[in-house]
Amino acid sequence: MNQHYTVRHMQPGQRFLLRRTGDRYTLVRRELNPRYGMTYVVQHEGNDKETTLHPQCYVKPIIRAAS
């Protein structure tokens, strides 16, 4: 069964792949914005700048196996 995840399902510190572009991100934090509701602040892999993603963006969690 193929489960669909969105940015809304991710936890702070969790890494994920944006399905639409294949770019890798880390969820930095969630912020409650009185005007827009919950805002999801992310950091693109290889870039120090923070940005936001729409909560309904489809993502694939990056899960590393223990060595």
Buried (B, 14 or more C-beta within 10 A) or exposed (E): EEEEBBBBBBEEEBBBBBBEEEBBBBBBEBEEEEEEEEBBBBBBEEEEEEEBBEBEBEBBEEEEEEE
